[in-house]
Amino acid sequence: MKCFTKKISICLALIIYVTNINAQVPMLQKAIDKIENCKNFSFHEKEIIKSSFNPNTMTLNKVSIFVRMPNDTNFGFFFKINSAQDSLVYNGQNAVTSLNSQDSSYTFIEPSEYSISLLGYINQVKQILNKPNSISQERDTIINAVSCYHFIEKDVDSTSNDRGDYMYTHWFIDKQSSNIIGIIYTWRMTDAGKNVIYNDMQWSFSDYKFNQDKVDISSLEIPASFHLKNKQTPTLLKIGTTAPDWTLYSTDGNKLSLSELKGKVVLIDFSYVGCLPCMQAIKPMNNLHEKYKNKDLKIISIYPIDKTASVAGYIKKYGIKYPVYIDANTLPAKYHITGYPCFYFIDKDGKIANGFAGYLDGFETETSSIIDNLLKR
């Protein structure tokens, strides 16, 4: 009898659990419908980014307004997203406009390139909902003192591989209002160099306002005082050009000028904290540093945009053996930096001998070949 009663209890618990899931999973669809069916909505957004690339947590605050435009084939909405750094505007043209308040300029971004917004994530989860067993309902939770439904999508499950890699997206829906109040996208991966890297991006949404009577559509226009910024594709300094001189300090406080290195071959690496390809270059750069430490070669890295404490922590974390120099914010323009990392090879006469942007497979072999040829001259 006790066994029978226990079985009934288990069955009832399973029925209640399944019933709750069936009742609550549609709440995610309800939250999506609420946004897609309104004539306009606005909200405040806080974005927090933590990663192994950058020791500093990044925080961005934004205010967004979306106006429903049923005939728009790109988004179905016109919108403006304001932050302290810049603004993004879309008003039916075939591009999103990025406004830079510092120089009163604007540039265009193709709509397909613009996915990091609440609308972008809604489109993603809509596709997920059409796939069986692609999203699960977790235990209800409290977010910012709000009782929420919690859903999770597991693109990569940590139990499915021997490295413990994962890729999860969490959704938090206000149980009372059906508003999306939080999204967390988090992943842990092992890169080609067998480094464990992670990224944690959190968005919280608050102060929703729906179907407002008075919305100023003119605020979605490009201000008349702004000008179109010409997008020119920069090219690296030409071979044979005298390398622009500089005087910099390393994170250890050591002073160095490029002019002091005449008579030596110089390899300069332009990098920044938070750049994955830059991080991938560290190990082969360390190998090159050891290989040529008794030769007429100087390997240095320049971090033009990062603060001393960030770079110092980065050097320690990833075991960088070659010297790193900072406070060089004018050098990217002088050296025509097109992307990071960027590498320049300077010959013994102080002239540009080679250069390329980006990190590719075979970097160490290719770089060794260039260095060997320059050392023979």
ABEGO torsion letter per residue (X at the ends): XAAAAAAAAAAAAAAAAAAAAAAAAAAAAAAAAAAAABABBBBBBBBBBBBAABABBBBBBBBBBBBBBAABAAAGBBBBBBBAABBBBBAGBABBBBBBAAAGBBBBBBAAABABBAAAAAAAAAAAAABBGABBBBBBBBBGGBBBBBBBBBABBAAABAAGBBBBBBBBBBAAAGBBABBBBBBBBBBAAGBBBBBBBBBBBBGBBBGBABBBAAAABBBAABBBBBBBBBBBBBBGBBBBBBBBBBAAGBBBBAAAABGBBBBBBBBBBGBAAAAAAAAAAAAAAAAAAABBBBBBBBBAABBAAAAAAAAAAAGBABBBBBGAAAAAAAAGBAEOBBBBBBBAAGBBABBBBEBBBGAAAAAAAAAAAAAAX
